[in-house]
Amino acid sequence: MNITLLLVGKTEEDYLKEGITIFENRLKHYINFKTIVIPSLKNTKNIPVEEQKNKEAEEMLKHFAKAEYIVLLDEKGKEFRSTDFATFIQKQLNSGIKNLMFVVGGPFGFSNKIYEKASMKLSLSQMTFSHQMIRLLFTEQLYRAFTILKNEPYHNE
């Protein structure tokens, strides 16, 4: 299986870049994992939020064709404990899906076009985090899921 993390905008902070890189490298031992970054929109001060989300959606949709199952990281999504997320990943592996995609939207979330294409919504917390911080949290949780599935000593419960 291939897992793709689709993002809007590059990660700015060095400490986040470093953490993300650590977990991306660790994930390579378990799965074919890649990140695709869609550039942030420029000069958005006078562009209405809905129009911004629609422009981001146009770029996201270009990458959706390759994905068989699309999971939006969304504050209103389903929440999992880490072990339940590992079970979810195992079910996707068992289902025969070849391309699983997780998507982090821009600062205003997703347009309705994106919600319509999604297979599910996933929330990492009831708390709000920056969309850049979510990248680190998600890659760590994905790594944790694989260590749980392999019974490796990373996750303690």
N, C-alpha and C positions, 0 to 999 in steps of 0.2 A: 504494500500500500504506500502511496505517496500522501504526505500531509503538507498542505500549503497554508501559510499564514499570510493573508492579504491585508495590507495596511494602507491607510491614507496618511501621507506625510512622513518624513524621515524622523528618526529618533534624534533629538537634539543634545540631551545631556550625556556626558561621557560615562558617568557611573551607570546609567541605564544601558548604554551601548555595550559596556563591558559585561554586565550581568547577562544581557541577552545573548551575547556571543558565547559566553560560558555554557549556557544551557543549549544553544543551537549545536555547539560542538559535541556536547554529551548526547544529544538526541540522535546524532549520526550513527551511534552504536546500535540503535534500535530500529530506526525507520528512515526512509528517504524523506527528509524534511527540508523545505525551502521557504524563504520569505520573499514576497513580492511587495514592493513599495510603490504606491501611486503618488506622484508629486502632489503636494498641497496646492490648493488654489492660491493665486496671487491677487493682491489688491482687492480683498473681499469686503472692505469697509462699507461700500455702497451696494453690495449685492445682497438681496434678501436671503434669509436662511434657507428657505425651501429651494430657491434657485441654486444655492451652493450645494445642497444635498443632491439635487438632481444632476448637477455637473459631475460630482464625485461618483454618482451612480453610473453614469455613462462610462466612466473609466473602469469601475468595478466589473460591470457586466461583460466587458471584453475578456475578463479572466474566468468568468463563471462557466463558460462552455466546457472547460476541461474538468470541472468538478462534478462528481456524481452526488455528493452530499455536502450541503453548505450550511455551516453553523455561524450565526451572527453572535458576536460577543456584545450583549445588550443588557442593560440594567433591568429590563423586564423579563429576562429569560429565566429558564429553569436553573435552579441551583443544585449543585452536587457536592457531597463530601468528596474528598480526594479519592477514596476507595471506590465510590460510585462512579466518579469520572473515569477511573481505570476500567471499570466494568463497561462503561459506555464505549471506550476506545476498543476494548476487546470485542464487543458486539460488532463494531464497524469492521474490525479485522476479519471476523468470522463471516460477515455478510458478503464478502467478495468485492466490496467497493474498492476500486483501485485509486480513486482520487478524492480525498477528504479535504475540505477547505474550511478554515476558520477565518472570520473577517472582523477586523477592528475598523470602525468607521472614523470619520473625522470628528471634530469637536462638537458638532451638533447631531451626531448620530447618523441614521440611515434614511433614505427616501423610501416612499411606499413601494417603488419599483424593486428595491432590494428586499424589503420584507416579503414581497410576493414570490420571490425566487428562492427564499431561504427554506431549508429543510427543518431547521429548528433555531431557537434562540437560547443562548447560554449566558448566565450571569455568574461572574466570579465572586460577587459579594453584593450585599445590600448597600454597602458603602459606595460612594462615588470616588473613582480614581481618574487621573488624567489618562487620555488615550495612549500616551507614551508609557506611563507606568503599567498599564494593562499588558503591554507587550512583554515586559519582564515577568509579571505575575503569571501570564498564560504559558510562556515557554517553560517556566519552572514547574507549573502544574502538569504540563504535558510530559516533561521529563519524569516527574514524580509518578505519574500514571504508569509509565513503562517500567520503572523500578518496582512498583507494586506488582505488576503483572509478572515480572521475572523473579519475584520474591527476593529482591536485593535489599540490603540494609540501609536504605536512604530514608524511607518513610517509617516513622514510629507511631504505633497506636496502642 
